[in-house]
Every structure is written in C-alpha cells, then in structure tokens.
C-alpha cells in the first residue's frame, strides 16, 4: 500500500478542513449564530462510541459572567488563558460516568473507552466549526468539579474539556500548521 493513499482516497474538502483547523487564541467579539452552534453539536452527536453509549454531554456557555467564572475559577493555575474570555462561546464537554458497560469494558481491556469517545466527539465538533469559519481551542487544563458546579451538572457528569468557539481575529496559514507537524514517516510503521 502506498504512503500517499490517504491523500488520493480521502475527500479533498475534508483534508482541507483538517489542515485549516488550528488552536485559536484570539477571537472577534461577534456572536456565533445559534444555527452554527447546532450544526457543530450535531456533528459531535453523530460520533461513534463504544457500545453506542454516547457518553458525551455538552454545556453551551454564552453568558459572559459564566465564561468569566470558567476562566478565572475553572482553569488550573500556572498557564494564563485570559484570551479565553474573548471567545463568545465556551463548549464544556463532559463525560457521563454512570454507564456500567464502560466500567466493565475498561476493567477487561484496559482501555478507558469513554475518553476515546469524548475525543472523537470533540474532534467532530472542532472540524465542523472549522468548516463554518469558526476558530476553536481545546482546553484540558481545568478543574472538573468547579466547572461542573458552574454549568450545574449532576455528579455523574465529569467535565473533560472546555472548547472555546468564535470567529478568529486572524488565522494561521495552512502551510504554517502543516510544517509544524512531524513527518508522516516518523509516525507510521508499514508492516
């Protein structure tokens, strides 16, 4: 099998969207239309999951005071992320932890499937946002208990990540992003 197979077989528009996605840390104050938020949430909802448990939960935080509390109270110390205050939307992605099948499967296989599922759903969300011209940034440097209180989630839902969403003030070029990635040959073993 040729190393160029993905580029030849994948949809050019999907690869272009993937190449355009970057971690946005400077947002315009423009609000994100609810229709766009619904579209990116629908993309996340359609993600596959172990045993089709769909453990993801989403809190869409648009209120400035709640966004401020997430940044000031819900982020871990040490890394200043005040730029997140400018993002007009914070999507808190949480994991429903009450599924017995997930606990049993992890004890047998050693794979914590809900974390994989959340990653897939989150990436669906950010790629859909990119396609709509929105910028996003994953923030995993959080205090889950505090964020759960801010978004009023029950104990069974554990916040995993905050994804900022909004229109970027500026964008990186695709060539800048692609050139900063490790070469494919250093990441793949062909057996």
VEXBA-302718 format. One line per field, with one value per residue: residue number from 1; residue in one letter; chain; x, y, z of N, C-alpha, C, CB in turn. Coordinates in pm, whole numbers, plus 50000, padded with zeros to 5 digits. Glycine has a CB too. Layout:
BEGIN
num: c(NUM, ...)
residuo: c(a, ...)
cadena: c(A, ...)
n.X: c(X, ...)
n.Y: c(Y, ...)
n.Z: c(Z, ...)
ca.X: c(X, ...)
ca.Y: c(Y, ...)
ca.Z: c(Z, ...)
c.X: c(X, ...)
c.Y: c(Y, ...)
c.Z: c(Z, ...)
cb.X: c(X, ...)
cb.Y: c(Y, ...)
cb.Z: c(Z, ...)
***
This chain:
BEGIN
num: c(1, 2, 3, 4, 5, 6, 7, 8, 9, 10, 11, 12, 13, 14, 15, 16, 17, 18, 19, 20, 21, 22, 23, 24, 25, 26, 27, 28, 29, 30, 31, 32, 33, 34, 35, 36, 37, 38, 39, 40, 41, 42, 43, 44, 45, 46, 47, 48, 49, 50, 51, 52, 53, 54, 55, 56, 57, 58, 59, 60, 61, 62, 63, 64, 65, 66, 67, 68, 69, 70, 71, 72, 73, 74, 75, 76, 77, 78, 79, 80, 81, 82, 83, 84, 85, 86, 87, 88, 89, 90, 91, 92, 93, 94, 95, 96, 97, 98, 99, 100, 101, 102, 103, 104, 105, 106, 107, 108, 109, 110, 111, 112, 113, 114, 115, 116, 117, 118, 119, 120, 121, 122, 123, 124, 125, 126, 127, 128, 129, 130, 131, 132, 133, 134, 135, 136, 137, 138, 139, 140, 141, 142, 143, 144, 145, 146, 147, 148, 149, 150, 151, 152, 153, 154, 155, 156, 157, 158, 159, 160, 161, 162, 163, 164, 165, 166, 167, 168, 169, 170, 171, 172, 173, 174, 175, 176, 177, 178, 179, 180, 181, 182, 183, 184, 185, 186, 187, 188, 189, 190, 191)
residuo: c(x, x, x, x, x, x, x, x, x, x, x, x, x, x, x, x, x, x, x, x, x, x, x, x, x, x, x, x, x, x, x, x, x, x, x, x, x, x, x, x, x, x, x, x, x, x, x, x, x, x, x, x, x, x, x, x, x, x, x, x, x, x, x, x, x, x, x, x, x, x, x, x, x, x, x, x, x, x, x, x, x, x, x, x, x, x, x, x, x, x, x, x, x, x, x, x, x, x, x, x, x, x, x, x, x, x, x, x, x, x, x, x, x, x, x, x, x, x, x, x, x, x, x, x, x, x, x, x, x, x, x, x, x, x, x, x, x, x, x, x, x, x, x, x, x, x, x, x, x, x, x, x, x, x, x, x, x, x, x, x, x, x, x, x, x, x, x, x, x, x, x, x, x, x, x, x, x, x, x, x, x, x, x, x, x, x, x, x, x, x, x)
cadena: c(A, A, A, A, A, A, A, A, A, A, A, A, A, A, A, A, A, A, A, A, A, A, A, A, A, A, A, A, A, A, A, A, A, A, A, A, A, A, A, A, A, A, A, A, A, A, A, A, A, A, A, A, A, A, A, A, A, A, A, A, A, A, A, A, A, A, A, A, A, A, A, A, A, A, A, A, A, A, A, A, A, A, A, A, A, A, A, A, A, A, A, A, A, A, A, A, A, A, A, A, A, A, A, A, A, A, A, A, A, A, A, A, A, A, A, A, A, A, A, A, A, A, A, A, A, A, A, A, A, A, A, A, A, A, A, A, A, A, A, A, A, A, A, A, A, A, A, A, A, A, A, A, A, A, A, A, A, A, A, A, A, A, A, A, A, A, A, A, A, A, A, A, A, A, A, A, A, A, A, A, A, A, A, A, A, A, A, A, A, A, A)
n.X: c(50084, 50054, 50216, 50089, 49824, 49603, 49574, 49501, 49262, 49087, 48836, 48891, 48790, 48750, 49013, 49120, 48976, 49064, 49334, 49311, 49226, 49309, 49453, 49285, 49347, 49270, 48998, 48725, 48471, 48222, 47902, 47827, 47619, 47320, 47237, 47479, 47601, 47428, 47476, 47746, 47724, 47557, 47728, 47908, 47736, 47690, 47910, 48093, 48073, 48186, 48002, 47785, 47719, 47736, 47864, 47907, 47836, 47712, 47763, 47664, 47806, 47731, 47685, 47843, 47930, 47934, 48125, 48345, 48376, 48439, 48692, 48838, 48795, 48768, 48982, 49300, 49577, 49880, 49907, 49831, 49529, 49376, 49291, 49082, 48858, 48765, 48645, 48333, 48179, 48185, 48225, 48154, 48263, 48149, 48164, 47949, 47943, 47813, 47768, 47762, 47861, 48084, 48262, 48298, 48402, 48646, 48779, 48828, 48963, 49150, 49135, 49012, 48730, 48531, 48688, 48812, 48585, 48491, 48699, 48670, 48413, 48458, 48650, 48502, 48331, 48508, 48609, 48377, 48317, 48539, 48490, 48277, 48398, 48473, 48680, 48850, 48955, 49092, 49080, 49218, 49317, 49183, 48961, 48766, 48553, 48482, 48406, 48189, 48009, 47972, 47839, 47622, 47597, 47508, 47648, 47718, 47819, 48121, 48320, 48541, 48679, 48714, 48602, 48679, 48496, 48453, 48471, 48779, 49031, 49244, 49406, 49615, 49832, 49766, 49999, 50180, 50078, 50085, 50358, 50458, 50404, 50500, 50683, 50508, 50641, 50787, 50601, 50461, 50444, 50492, 50381)
n.Y: c(49882, 50219, 50510, 50741, 50697, 50798, 51071, 51039, 50898, 51013, 51260, 51566, 51804, 51743, 51687, 51939, 52091, 51973, 52043, 52317, 52365, 52507, 52593, 52836, 53145, 53405, 53599, 53745, 53973, 53907, 53751, 53398, 53246, 53076, 52869, 52780, 52681, 52473, 52311, 52234, 52093, 51888, 51752, 51653, 51491, 51285, 51125, 50813, 50566, 50358, 50065, 50210, 50399, 50675, 50881, 51153, 51483, 51814, 52153, 52464, 52759, 53085, 53313, 53599, 53627, 53365, 53253, 53403, 53308, 53041, 53070, 53213, 53072, 52801, 52708, 52552, 52670, 52847, 52855, 53123, 53200, 53413, 53505, 53339, 53455, 53623, 53465, 53411, 53189, 52910, 52572, 52327, 52009, 51714, 51399, 51133, 50935, 50715, 50475, 50135, 49948, 50071, 50082, 49809, 49716, 49856, 49745, 49490, 49519, 49720, 49958, 50281, 50350, 50565, 50801, 50789, 50804, 51064, 51215, 51165, 51273, 51540, 51617, 51589, 51804, 52031, 52021, 52055, 52314, 52449, 52418, 52591, 52833, 52907, 52954, 52744, 52615, 52361, 52310, 52153, 52195, 52207, 52245, 52001, 51960, 52219, 52339, 52174, 52257, 52523, 52495, 52359, 52071, 51731, 51495, 51271, 51348, 51428, 51703, 51729, 51875, 52212, 52381, 52654, 52875, 53071, 53351, 53377, 53628, 53647, 53423, 53134, 53029, 52748, 52618, 52690, 52550, 52281, 52247, 52246, 52002, 51667, 51464, 51228, 50984, 50950, 50869, 50644, 50291, 50063, 49753)
n.Z: c(50000, 49922, 50058, 49997, 49987, 50164, 50084, 49820, 49834, 50023, 50086, 49927, 50039, 50307, 50397, 50351, 50537, 50776, 50762, 50788, 51048, 51359, 51680, 51814, 51963, 51976, 51947, 51763, 51877, 51780, 51790, 51784, 51554, 51654, 51490, 51378, 51608, 51667, 51444, 51483, 51718, 51637, 51464, 51654, 51801, 51624, 51636, 51661, 51926, 52199, 52241, 52164, 52359, 52382, 52559, 52586, 52696, 52668, 52750, 52658, 52684, 52689, 52831, 52952, 53224, 53325, 53153, 53231, 53493, 53440, 53319, 53520, 53760, 53697, 53544, 53571, 53771, 53667, 53389, 53206, 53066, 52972, 52729, 52659, 52764, 52568, 52378, 52237, 52297, 52511, 52498, 52707, 52745, 52864, 53042, 53078, 53351, 53453, 53318, 53332, 53153, 53041, 53256, 53310, 53065, 53049, 53265, 53173, 52923, 52961, 52836, 52848, 52739, 52729, 52729, 52484, 52323, 52388, 52284, 52009, 51957, 52032, 51842, 51607, 51653, 51652, 51393, 51240, 51320, 51215, 50943, 50919, 50939, 51192, 51481, 51714, 52034, 52222, 52567, 52819, 53066, 53332, 53619, 53702, 53898, 53981, 53739, 53677, 53875, 53795, 53549, 53633, 53647, 53718, 53958, 53814, 53572, 53435, 53375, 53101, 52910, 52793, 52516, 52337, 52128, 51841, 51610, 51448, 51513, 51344, 51115, 51105, 50842, 50633, 50551, 50752, 50973, 50882, 50835, 51092, 51194, 51273, 51041, 50836, 50793, 51027, 51208, 51137, 51098, 50849, 50798)
ca.X: c(50000, 50133, 50206, 50008, 49685, 49501, 49552, 49434, 49131, 49002, 48772, 48978, 48736, 48774, 49154, 49141, 48921, 49156, 49456, 49280, 49197, 49421, 49412, 49261, 49361, 49234, 48864, 48644, 48359, 48098, 47834, 47817, 47476, 47273, 47234, 47614, 47623, 47350, 47546, 47867, 47679, 47505, 47846, 47959, 47637, 47698, 48035, 48078, 48114, 48187, 47869, 47689, 47676, 47730, 47882, 47931, 47734, 47762, 47705, 47698, 47813, 47740, 47674, 47978, 47967, 47970, 48252, 48448, 48396, 48510, 48833, 48903, 48781, 48766, 49108, 49408, 49675, 50010, 49903, 49732, 49448, 49276, 49238, 48958, 48747, 48717, 48568, 48192, 48116, 48264, 48154, 48207, 48235, 48153, 48151, 47855, 48026, 47730, 47748, 47829, 47933, 48215, 48350, 48330, 48489, 48779, 48846, 48869, 49056, 49249, 49111, 48906, 48658, 48465, 48784, 48827, 48459, 48487, 48794, 48612, 48304, 48517, 48714, 48393, 48283, 48601, 48618, 48255, 48334, 48637, 48421, 48189, 48480, 48490, 48801, 48829, 49074, 49070, 49146, 49203, 49380, 49063, 48921, 48636, 48447, 48438, 48332, 48060, 47921, 47940, 47740, 47512, 47584, 47499, 47775, 47750, 47881, 48253, 48378, 48667, 48747, 48641, 48641, 48638, 48444, 48422, 48537, 48917, 49078, 49334, 49427, 49745, 49821, 49771, 50138, 50243, 50032, 50133, 50503, 50492, 50371, 50604, 50660, 50434, 50734, 50834, 50489, 50392, 50518, 50424, 50416)
ca.Y: c(50000, 50341, 50609, 50854, 50653, 50886, 51192, 51003, 50839, 51094, 51377, 51684, 51907, 51701, 51711, 52085, 52136, 51926, 52124, 52456, 52374, 52546, 52633, 52980, 53211, 53546, 53595, 53865, 53973, 53873, 53631, 53283, 53216, 52952, 52767, 52725, 52600, 52350, 52230, 52172, 51994, 51774, 51678, 51581, 51389, 51174, 51050, 50676, 50545, 50218, 50012, 50318, 50461, 50820, 50935, 51297, 51582, 51946, 52276, 52576, 52873, 53212, 53422, 53649, 53603, 53224, 53234, 53461, 53215, 52924, 53107, 53256, 52974, 52664, 52667, 52529, 52780, 52826, 52896, 53230, 53184, 53520, 53518, 53262, 53544, 53687, 53372, 53432, 53064, 52801, 52445, 52236, 51871, 51629, 51255, 51063, 50829, 50614, 50357, 50017, 49879, 50134, 50040, 49668, 49701, 49906, 49651, 49373, 49550, 49820, 50079, 50363, 50385, 50696, 50905, 50780, 50855, 51209, 51270, 51159, 51372, 51674, 51646, 51615, 51940, 52135, 52019, 52118, 52458, 52498, 52424, 52708, 52953, 52936, 52910, 52667, 52573, 52264, 52343, 52043, 52238, 52253, 52188, 51945, 51980, 52359, 52363, 52106, 52345, 52642, 52462, 52293, 51931, 51634, 51429, 51164, 51406, 51484, 51787, 51677, 51977, 52331, 52419, 52790, 52883, 53205, 53389, 53416, 53761, 53621, 53279, 53086, 52968, 52602, 52573, 52703, 52440, 52154, 52237, 52226, 51864, 51568, 51398, 51103, 50871, 50931, 50831, 50526, 50169, 49984, 49613)
ca.Z: c(50000, 49906, 50165, 49952, 49978, 50222, 50004, 49696, 49856, 50109, 50027, 49936, 50127, 50445, 50426, 50357, 50666, 50879, 50753, 50828, 51191, 51445, 51815, 51808, 52093, 51960, 51889, 51743, 51972, 51711, 51842, 51695, 51534, 51716, 51385, 51370, 51728, 51650, 51345, 51537, 51817, 51561, 51419, 51770, 51837, 51529, 51656, 51712, 52066, 52244, 52274, 52131, 52484, 52362, 52693, 52585, 52733, 52628, 52805, 52571, 52775, 52616, 52925, 52986, 53364, 53340, 53083, 53318, 53604, 53388, 53300, 53644, 53868, 53649, 53482, 53666, 53772, 53605, 53248, 53192, 52945, 52973, 52593, 52651, 52798, 52446, 52297, 52270, 52339, 52567, 52498, 52807, 52706, 52982, 53025, 53166, 53412, 53518, 53235, 53386, 53045, 53025, 53365, 53291, 52947, 53082, 53356, 53096, 52814, 53000, 52757, 52906, 52617, 52726, 52694, 52339, 52267, 52404, 52187, 51874, 51950, 52035, 51713, 51512, 51682, 51608, 51247, 51189, 51345, 51117, 50814, 50923, 50954, 51334, 51546, 51837, 52107, 52330, 52693, 52913, 53191, 53402, 53747, 53668, 53998, 53980, 53615, 53690, 53954, 53716, 53445, 53702, 53609, 53826, 53990, 53718, 53453, 53467, 53270, 53048, 52831, 52750, 52381, 52305, 51992, 51794, 51485, 51477, 51473, 51231, 51105, 51058, 50710, 50636, 50539, 50884, 51058, 50830, 50851, 51232, 51228, 51247, 50911, 50843, 50800, 51165, 51290, 51084, 51064, 50745, 50824)
c.X: c(50089, 50111, 50121, 49859, 49584, 49472, 49478, 49290, 49036, 48944, 48863, 48923, 48756, 48920, 49184, 49090, 49014, 49282, 49433, 49261, 49322, 49366, 49405, 49268, 49338, 49103, 48807, 48528, 48225, 48034, 47833, 47668, 47438, 47268, 47372, 47644, 47549, 47420, 47668, 47831, 47623, 47622, 47903, 47865, 47649, 47824, 48006, 48123, 48107, 48049, 47758, 47635, 47666, 47747, 47900, 47808, 47796, 47689, 47756, 47690, 47836, 47735, 47813, 48021, 48007, 48101, 48368, 48479, 48471, 48659, 48902, 48900, 48803, 48890, 49213, 49507, 49801, 50016, 49792, 49659, 49338, 49219, 49104, 48836, 48685, 48637, 48421, 48119, 48222, 48175, 48225, 48165, 48254, 48131, 48051, 47929, 47944, 47712, 47829, 47910, 48071, 48311, 48392, 48427, 48631, 48853, 48894, 48980, 49170, 49236, 48993, 48826, 48590, 48560, 48807, 48703, 48451, 48582, 48738, 48503, 48358, 48582, 48611, 48346, 48378, 48617, 48494, 48263, 48430, 48571, 48329, 48266, 48502, 48625, 48764, 48962, 49030, 49145, 49116, 49259, 49271, 49049, 48780, 48525, 48392, 48358, 48197, 47961, 47879, 47832, 47623, 47488, 47575, 47635, 47815, 47816, 48010, 48299, 48516, 48748, 48653, 48693, 48588, 48599, 48414, 48491, 48679, 48948, 49167, 49354, 49569, 49725, 49828, 49914, 50212, 50206, 50089, 50282, 50543, 50461, 50488, 50577, 50592, 50526, 50784, 50724, 50426, 50489, 50435, 50470, 50362)
c.Y: c(50125, 50437, 50728, 50820, 50750, 51009, 51160, 50960, 50926, 51211, 51498, 51790, 51870, 51726, 51860, 52140, 52095, 52012, 52268, 52472, 52413, 52585, 52784, 53040, 53361, 53550, 53734, 53860, 53930, 53748, 53521, 53251, 53081, 52838, 52701, 52636, 52468, 52256, 52161, 52068, 51870, 51689, 51595, 51466, 51266, 51090, 50907, 50667, 50397, 50177, 50114, 50388, 50613, 50894, 51086, 51375, 51718, 52056, 52389, 52702, 53001, 53332, 53469, 53617, 53457, 53192, 53288, 53365, 53089, 52955, 53135, 53152, 52830, 52616, 52648, 52644, 52744, 52868, 53001, 53213, 53289, 53545, 53445, 53346, 53607, 53594, 53385, 53307, 52972, 52677, 52357, 52096, 51785, 51484, 51200, 50941, 50714, 50486, 50239, 49947, 49940, 50090, 49895, 49648, 49746, 49810, 49527, 49408, 49644, 49949, 50154, 50425, 50521, 50810, 50907, 50842, 51007, 51276, 51272, 51265, 51514, 51711, 51666, 51761, 52044, 52136, 52081, 52270, 52518, 52515, 52545, 52839, 52996, 52886, 52836, 52644, 52479, 52311, 52229, 52075, 52297, 52185, 52133, 51973, 52123, 52388, 52294, 52191, 52466, 52612, 52381, 52150, 51844, 51568, 51324, 51216, 51475, 51572, 51735, 51786, 52095, 52364, 52560, 52794, 53029, 53232, 53435, 53558, 53751, 53471, 53249, 53034, 52817, 52553, 52586, 52586, 52307, 52139, 52215, 52084, 51772, 51503, 51263, 50983, 50846, 50879, 50695, 50412, 50094, 49840, 49520)
c.Z: c(50000, 50022, 50125, 49947, 50040, 50137, 49875, 49719, 49940, 50034, 50037, 50032, 50275, 50483, 50435, 50491, 50779, 50880, 50800, 50978, 51269, 51582, 51820, 51949, 52083, 51882, 51867, 51841, 51910, 51769, 51737, 51678, 51596, 51615, 51370, 51490, 51718, 51551, 51404, 51645, 51749, 51510, 51534, 51808, 51748, 51543, 51701, 51857, 52100, 52291, 52248, 52256, 52476, 52496, 52699, 52629, 52704, 52704, 52717, 52656, 52694, 52710, 52968, 53130, 53387, 53268, 53167, 53432, 53559, 53378, 53434, 53755, 53822, 53578, 53590, 53661, 53694, 53460, 53234, 53059, 52941, 52834, 52578, 52689, 52674, 52356, 52335, 52317, 52400, 52560, 52600, 52764, 52830, 52946, 53127, 53221, 53470, 53437, 53288, 53278, 53025, 53134, 53349, 53175, 52978, 53175, 53283, 52997, 52855, 52920, 52818, 52791, 52619, 52689, 52543, 52272, 52274, 52304, 52046, 51860, 51949, 51903, 51604, 51528, 51626, 51456, 51183, 51208, 51243, 50981, 50805, 50939, 51098, 51382, 51673, 51906, 52219, 52453, 52791, 53051, 53281, 53539, 53728, 53769, 53996, 53853, 53619, 53770, 53871, 53613, 53501, 53654, 53733, 53848, 53887, 53591, 53494, 53351, 53231, 52980, 52810, 52611, 52356, 52157, 51960, 51662, 51516, 51433, 51351, 51225, 51062, 50917, 50725, 50629, 50671, 50974, 51012, 50852, 50996, 51279, 51196, 51112, 50930, 50860, 50942, 51257, 51255, 51062, 50962, 50761, 50717)
cb.X: c(49904, 50098, 50345, 50053, 49672, 49543, 49685, 49510, 49147, 49080, 48637, 48996, 48587, 48738, 49241, 49068, 48781, 49192, 49508, 49156, 49140, 49503, 49511, 49124, 49500, 49348, 48771, 48593, 48344, 48123, 47690, 47896, 47442, 47134, 47189, 47719, 47579, 47207, 47587, 47962, 47571, 47417, 47954, 47977, 47497, 47690, 48126, 48158, 48026, 48291, 47865, 47573, 47770, 47596, 47999, 47975, 47689, 47747, 47744, 47603, 47926, 47627, 47590, 47984, 47851, 47858, 48250, 48403, 48261, 48454, 48844, 48839, 48644, 48653, 49155, 49479, 49711, 50048, 49879, 49800, 49388, 49338, 49339, 48966, 48794, 48833, 48617, 48121, 48046, 48311, 48153, 48157, 48328, 48049, 48288, 47722, 48111, 47596, 47785, 47727, 47852, 48201, 48280, 48203, 48433, 48770, 48751, 48749, 48981, 49386, 49084, 48965, 48558, 48403, 48918, 48845, 48340, 48525, 48922, 48554, 48207, 48619, 48810, 48273, 48265, 48737, 48637, 48129, 48386, 48756, 48341, 48089, 48417, 48377, 48895, 48759, 49153, 49116, 49097, 49271, 49494, 48939, 48927, 48650, 48499, 48560, 48413, 48078, 47991, 48067, 47806, 47385, 47702, 47390, 47767, 47625, 47784, 48356, 48387, 48640, 48795, 48659, 48586, 48752, 48316, 48463, 48457, 49012, 49154, 49472, 49327, 49803, 49932, 49689, 50210, 50202, 49880, 50100, 50569, 50417, 50245, 50610, 50794, 50349, 50853, 50889, 50385, 50321, 50547, 50455, 50364)
cb.Y: c(50000, 50410, 50656, 50900, 50519, 50929, 51260, 50892, 50707, 51143, 51405, 51746, 51928, 51552, 51646, 52156, 52077, 51777, 52124, 52503, 52241, 52663, 52578, 53011, 53185, 53628, 53515, 53875, 54110, 53854, 53665, 53158, 53217, 52973, 52828, 52837, 52677, 52382, 52316, 52279, 52056, 51821, 51774, 51676, 51447, 51227, 51121, 50577, 50628, 50197, 49969, 50261, 50423, 50860, 50871, 51342, 51568, 51966, 52297, 52585, 52853, 53223, 53380, 53798, 53641, 53134, 53303, 53598, 53176, 52881, 53230, 53381, 52986, 52647, 52771, 52395, 52817, 52684, 52772, 53371, 53043, 53648, 53463, 53139, 53653, 53743, 53224, 53488, 52994, 52832, 52377, 52271, 51823, 51673, 51186, 51022, 50889, 50672, 50386, 49921, 49886, 50286, 50059, 49587, 49782, 50044, 49611, 49315, 49613, 49763, 50045, 50474, 50282, 50725, 50885, 50631, 50793, 51249, 51190, 51018, 51354, 51684, 51533, 51516, 51960, 52116, 51876, 52062, 52483, 52402, 52296, 52693, 53066, 52874, 53028, 52533, 52696, 52121, 52482, 51921, 52344, 52225, 52296, 51799, 51948, 52455, 52314, 51968, 52391, 52695, 52385, 52373, 51888, 51526, 51365, 51087, 51505, 51372, 51935, 51563, 51919, 52453, 52318, 52894, 52795, 53310, 53500, 53320, 53829, 53698, 53215, 52974, 53021, 52544, 52652, 52836, 52434, 52141, 52363, 52325, 51818, 51460, 51381, 51085, 50896, 51062, 50936, 50560, 50081, 50039, 49570)
cb.Z: c(50122, 49773, 50206, 49814, 50044, 50359, 49972, 49627, 49923, 50230, 50095, 49798, 50098, 50464, 50319, 50239, 50689, 50856, 50609, 50757, 51244, 51383, 51923, 51743, 52151, 51886, 51979, 51594, 52033, 51561, 51886, 51751, 51385, 51778, 51250, 51360, 51855, 51601, 51226, 51596, 51909, 51443, 51364, 51890, 51827, 51389, 51760, 51624, 52163, 52357, 52420, 52049, 52595, 52296, 52755, 52447, 52886, 52477, 52959, 52444, 52881, 52514, 53048, 52965, 53456, 53285, 52944, 53374, 53667, 53249, 53209, 53693, 53931, 53559, 53376, 53636, 53916, 53616, 53151, 53200, 52938, 53027, 52492, 52741, 52893, 52370, 52316, 52151, 52219, 52716, 52354, 52953, 52587, 53082, 53039, 53090, 53521, 53546, 53090, 53447, 52914, 53025, 53500, 53267, 52828, 53148, 53469, 53021, 52700, 52982, 52606, 53001, 52590, 52860, 52768, 52294, 52341, 52549, 52189, 51845, 52069, 52146, 51674, 51535, 51832, 51674, 51197, 51260, 51488, 51106, 50791, 51035, 50879, 51417, 51575, 51807, 52165, 52289, 52751, 52859, 53164, 53318, 53864, 53651, 54137, 53989, 53493, 53759, 54083, 53645, 53331, 53685, 53523, 53795, 54126, 53683, 53381, 53495, 53316, 52951, 52695, 52852, 52274, 52335, 51974, 51897, 51411, 51408, 51588, 51246, 51008, 51153, 50615, 50521, 50429, 50951, 51058, 50680, 50798, 51319, 51153, 51360, 50836, 50718, 50709, 51219, 51281, 50953, 51190, 50600, 50960)
***
